[in-house]
Amino acid sequence: MAAILRTLDEYSDLYLKTDVLLLADIFENFHNSCVASYYLNLAQYYTLPGFTRDALLKHTRVKFELHRH
């Protein structure tokens, strides 16, 4: 079934719906991969660098010590 787009508005709506669905699918696959690999929920992080830091610490089992003077 081919979509017949008569106006730029119809084309724009189709493009935006497709874009959002593809982005949601990519995010869900990446999220599932992160949970499977690191047991960390990507949705709980504001930025990818924060997630990456926690994944690195979990993977390397590094523990930080707080030094007080």
Backbone as numpy.savetxt, mean C-alpha at the origin, in Angstrom:
# Nx Ny Nz CAx CAy CAz Cx Cy Cz
-18.21 -6.98 -24.33 -19.06 -5.81 -24.33 -18.17 -4.56 -24.33
-18.29 -3.80 -25.32 -17.49 -2.59 -25.45 -18.28 -1.39 -24.93
-17.59 -0.55 -24.21 -18.23 0.66 -23.69 -18.24 1.73 -24.77
-19.38 2.34 -24.97 -19.49 3.43 -25.94 -19.45 4.74 -25.16
-18.40 5.48 -25.38 -18.20 6.74 -24.67 -18.53 7.88 -25.62
-19.53 8.63 -25.27 -19.99 9.71 -26.15 -19.43 11.07 -25.78
-19.04 11.24 -24.53 -18.56 12.55 -24.10 -17.26 12.39 -23.32
-16.56 13.47 -23.17 -15.34 13.47 -22.37 -15.66 13.16 -20.91
-16.81 13.57 -20.43 -17.24 13.29 -19.07 -17.38 11.79 -18.83
-17.98 11.07 -19.79 -18.13 9.62 -19.67 -16.75 8.94 -19.68
-15.87 9.41 -20.55 -14.53 8.86 -20.60 -13.80 9.11 -19.28
-13.92 10.31 -18.74 -13.27 10.66 -17.49 -13.78 9.79 -16.34
-15.10 9.59 -16.28 -15.67 8.74 -15.23 -15.15 7.31 -15.33
-15.11 6.77 -16.54 -14.60 5.41 -16.73 -13.13 5.32 -16.34
-12.35 6.30 -16.75 -10.92 6.32 -16.42 -10.72 6.36 -14.90
-11.45 7.23 -14.21 -11.29 7.35 -12.76 -11.71 6.07 -12.04
-12.80 5.46 -12.45 -13.25 4.21 -11.82 -12.21 3.11 -12.04
-11.69 3.01 -13.25 -10.67 2.01 -13.54 -9.41 2.26 -12.74
-9.00 3.50 -12.67 -7.79 3.87 -11.93 -7.92 3.52 -10.45
-9.05 3.85 -9.85 -9.27 3.57 -8.43 -9.30 2.06 -8.17
-9.97 1.30 -9.03 -10.05 -0.15 -8.84 -8.68 -0.81 -8.98
-7.88 -0.36 -9.95 -6.54 -0.92 -10.11 -5.64 -0.57 -8.93
-5.71 0.67 -8.47 -4.90 1.08 -7.32 -5.29 0.31 -6.07
-6.59 0.10 -5.87 -7.05 -0.68 -4.70 -6.55 -2.11 -4.79
-6.56 -2.70 -5.97 -6.08 -4.07 -6.15 -4.58 -4.17 -5.88
-3.83 -3.20 -6.38 -2.38 -3.18 -6.14 -2.07 -3.02 -4.66
-2.78 -2.10 -3.99 -2.55 -1.89 -2.56 -2.89 -3.15 -1.77
-3.99 -3.81 -2.12 -4.39 -5.03 -1.40 -3.35 -6.14 -1.57
-2.84 -6.30 -2.79 -1.79 -7.31 -3.02 -0.52 -6.98 -2.26
-0.12 -5.71 -2.26 1.08 -5.30 -1.53 0.87 -5.48 -0.03
-0.31 -5.13 0.47 -0.65 -5.30 1.88 -0.54 -6.77 2.27
-1.15 -7.66 1.49 -1.11 -9.09 1.78 0.31 -9.63 1.75
1.12 -9.13 0.83 2.52 -9.55 0.75 3.30 -9.11 1.99
3.05 -7.89 2.46 3.74 -7.38 3.66 3.33 -8.15 4.91
2.05 -8.48 5.02 1.58 -9.25 6.17 2.19 -10.65 6.14
2.23 -11.26 4.97 2.79 -12.61 4.85 4.29 -12.63 5.13
5.01 -11.61 4.70 6.47 -11.59 4.85 6.93 -11.12 6.22
6.29 -10.08 6.76 6.80 -9.44 7.97 5.82 -9.46 9.14
4.62 -9.94 8.91 3.57 -9.93 9.94 3.32 -8.51 10.46
3.42 -7.54 9.56 3.14 -6.15 9.88 2.00 -5.66 8.98
1.07 -4.92 9.57 -0.07 -4.40 8.82 0.29 -3.05 8.21
0.43 -3.02 6.91 0.83 -1.81 6.20 -0.15 -0.66 6.43
-1.42 -0.97 6.64 -2.44 0.07 6.82 -2.26 0.83 8.14
-1.41 0.36 9.03 -1.19 1.04 10.31 -0.04 2.04 10.25
0.52 2.25 9.08 1.66 3.16 8.92 1.26 4.34 8.05
1.75 5.52 8.41 1.49 6.72 7.62 2.35 6.78 6.38
3.58 6.26 6.48 4.52 6.35 5.37 5.19 5.00 5.15
5.65 4.77 3.94 6.38 3.54 3.64 7.73 3.48 4.35
8.44 4.62 4.53 9.69 4.54 5.29 9.49 4.06 6.73
8.39 4.43 7.38 8.12 3.94 8.73 7.90 2.45 8.75
7.15 1.96 7.78 6.93 0.52 7.66 8.25 -0.20 7.39
9.05 0.37 6.48 10.33 -0.25 6.11 11.26 -0.35 7.31
11.29 0.70 8.14 12.12 0.67 9.35 11.69 -0.47 10.26
10.39 -0.59 10.51 9.91 -1.65 11.39 10.15 -3.04 10.80
9.99 -3.17 9.48 10.26 -4.46 8.83 11.74 -4.82 8.96
12.62 -3.83 8.79 14.06 -4.06 8.93 14.40 -4.50 10.36
13.85 -3.79 11.33 14.14 -4.15 12.73 13.60 -5.53 13.07
12.45 -5.85 12.56 11.87 -7.17 12.82 12.68 -8.26 12.14
13.10 -8.01 10.90 13.85 -9.00 10.14 15.24 -9.23 10.73
15.90 -8.17 11.17 17.26 -8.29 11.70 17.28 -8.59 13.20
16.12 -8.45 13.86 15.99 -8.68 15.31 16.88 -7.74 16.12
17.06 -6.53 15.62 17.86 -5.52 16.31 17.03 -4.92 17.44
17.64 -4.74 18.59 16.99 -4.09 19.73 17.75 -2.80 20.04
17.02 -1.71 20.21 17.63 -0.45 20.57 17.61 -0.28 22.07
18.66 0.34 22.58 18.72 0.66 24.00 18.66 2.16 24.17
17.93 2.61 25.14 17.84 4.03 25.45 18.90 4.34 26.50
19.84 5.20 26.14 20.90 5.60 27.07 20.54 6.95 27.66
20.51 7.01 28.96 20.22 8.28 29.66 21.47 8.72 30.40
21.73 10.00 30.30 22.92 10.55 30.96 22.52 11.34 32.17
